[in-house]
Amino acid sequence: MLFHRAARLEMAAAYRGLDQLGLNEGVCNHLSMMAPRADGKGQTMLVISYGLHWSEVTASSLVGLNEQAEVVDGEGTVDIAASSIHLGIRHARPDATVVMHTHQPYSTALACMKDPTLQMIHQNSARFYKRVAYDSNYSGLALAIDEGKRLGEALGDKDILFMGHHGVISVATNVALAFDHLYYLERAAQLQVLAFSMQREVGLIPEKNCKLTCDELWKEIQGYGDAHFYSMYRRLRKTQPDFEQ
């Protein structure tokens, strides 16, 4: 029960935090986390109830789904795209405790390009060296778990998936790291858009230095993610304490 409550608190904070950063879109997009059910009977996937703005999310307002996308914890309905994407991805990536899907603007702008490659032009970009997958097979709204499975296969063993003409997905074993991925992915994408808009030649980091930077960052990546996410958590406790309800 304690871990279930902690999971709800972290997920509510992630929704509120990403809203403050402007990385969500309307009442669409969705974050999920696998957690023990409140009654102790197996696992549940915690996700937003459809129709809530991310600024309204509280720990108690999250809905828990089983593998058949049935509500087993809490009250509300879940966007079919949320259940399809998140449950489907976990068939391919059962290690993905946390899945975050957004239409954050700069990253999504790259996803709309014929070549959406995240270019290695800054150390924020190098953080994701060889850790990004790309899916260019956009075929409309994700309304079936099979589409989520396809996205999971496209993601493979990577941490980030650029969804062509759609958005991005971040996966991790915990909320803090998935949150941190999205933040720094957006900063890297923003820098790329700005740099290339200057219509001057853009320099790329040599591949050996990309690998060195990425390897060094990932030695301490969980510590960086925790520090960032829990700083936002503390800020929310001061400014929006109702997220804990």
Sequence and secondary structure as in RCSB ss.txt:
>XXXX:A:sequence
MLFHRAARLEMAAAYRGLDQLGLNEGVCNHLSMMAPRADGKGQTMLVISYGLHWSEVTASSLVGLNEQAEVVDGE
GTVDIAASSIHLGIRHARPDATVVMHTHQPYSTALACMKDPTLQMIHQNSARFYKRVAYDSNYSGLALAIDEGKR
LGEALGDKDILFMGHHGVISVATNVALAFDHLYYLERAAQLQVLAFSMQREVGLIPEKNCKLTCDELWKEIQGYG
DAHFYSMYRRLRKTQPDFEQ
>XXXX:A:secstr
 HHHHHHHHHHHHHHHHHHHTT  BTTB EEEEEEE TTSSSEEEEE  TT  GGG  GGG EEE TTS EEESS
S   HHHHHHHHHHHHH TT SEEEEE  HHHHHHHTSSS      SHHHHTTTT EEEE    S   SHHHHHH
HHHHHTT SEEEETTTEEEEEESSHHHHHHHHHHHHHHHHHHHHHHHT S      HHHHHHHHHHHHHSHHHHH
HHHHHHHHHHHHHH GGGG 
